């Protein structure tokens, strides 16, 4: 984890993948049928730069709702903006 002990986007994505029994980003890319670049954008905190269709596919592959996916990766933006 990073210095303030909140998980990074990469760690958050890894946790969600683990819960969905997905081993790595390449497998998630294949299961969700989205480009690996889209997943890298999530890791970099750029989820808002991803199309709604791709976000939906990623959420489905992770067995979570789109709202949950956006909530998980939106938290960091909220804390960074403060």
C-alpha positions as CSV (number, residue, x, y, z in Angstrom):
1,X,0.0,0.0,0.0
2,X,1.1,3.6,-0.4
3,X,2.2,5.9,2.4
4,X,-1.2,7.0,3.7
5,X,-2.3,3.3,3.8
6,X,-5.2,3.7,1.4
7,X,-5.0,1.2,-1.5
8,X,-3.8,2.3,-4.9
9,X,-5.9,1.9,-8.0
10,X,-3.7,-1.0,-9.0
11,X,-4.3,-2.7,-5.6
12,X,-8.0,-2.0,-5.8
13,X,-8.2,-3.6,-9.2
14,X,-6.2,-6.6,-8.0
15,X,-8.5,-7.1,-5.1
16,X,-11.6,-7.0,-7.4
17,X,-9.9,-9.4,-9.8
18,X,-9.1,-11.8,-6.9
19,X,-12.7,-11.7,-5.7
20,X,-13.8,-12.6,-9.3
21,X,-11.1,-15.4,-9.5
22,X,-9.3,-13.5,-12.3
23,X,-5.5,-14.0,-12.1
24,X,-4.1,-11.0,-13.9
25,X,-4.9,-8.0,-16.1
26,X,-4.5,-10.0,-19.3
27,X,-7.1,-12.4,-18.2
28,X,-9.5,-9.6,-17.2
29,X,-8.9,-8.0,-20.6
30,X,-9.9,-11.3,-22.3
31,X,-12.9,-12.0,-20.0
32,X,-14.2,-8.4,-20.3
33,X,-13.4,-8.2,-24.0
34,X,-11.8,-4.8,-23.6
35,X,-8.3,-3.6,-24.5
36,X,-5.6,-3.9,-21.8
37,X,-5.1,-0.2,-22.2
38,X,-8.6,0.4,-20.7
39,X,-7.5,-1.5,-17.6
40,X,-4.3,0.4,-17.4
41,X,-6.3,3.6,-17.5
42,X,-8.2,2.4,-14.4
43,X,-5.0,1.7,-12.6
44,X,-3.8,5.2,-13.5
45,X,-7.0,6.8,-12.1
46,X,-8.4,7.6,-15.5
47,X,-11.7,5.7,-15.2
48,X,-13.6,8.7,-16.5
49,X,-11.6,8.5,-19.8
50,X,-13.1,5.0,-20.5
51,X,-16.3,4.5,-22.5
52,X,-19.5,3.6,-20.7
53,X,-19.6,0.3,-22.7
54,X,-16.1,-0.7,-21.6
55,X,-16.8,0.2,-18.0
56,X,-19.9,-2.0,-18.1
57,X,-18.0,-4.9,-19.6
58,X,-15.3,-4.6,-16.9
59,X,-17.9,-4.4,-14.1
60,X,-19.6,-7.5,-15.5
61,X,-16.4,-9.4,-15.7
62,X,-15.6,-8.5,-12.1
63,X,-19.2,-9.5,-11.0
64,X,-19.9,-6.1,-9.6
65,X,-22.2,-3.3,-10.6
66,X,-21.1,-0.3,-12.7
67,X,-22.0,1.9,-9.7
68,X,-19.7,-0.1,-7.5
69,X,-16.8,0.0,-10.0
70,X,-17.2,3.8,-10.3
71,X,-17.4,4.1,-6.5
72,X,-14.3,2.1,-5.9
73,X,-12.2,4.0,-8.4
74,X,-13.9,7.4,-7.8
75,X,-12.8,7.4,-4.1
76,X,-9.2,8.3,-4.9
77,X,-10.3,11.4,-7.0
78,X,-12.5,12.6,-4.1
79,X,-9.7,12.4,-1.5
80,X,-7.1,13.8,-3.9
81,X,-9.3,16.8,-4.7
82,X,-9.6,17.8,-1.0
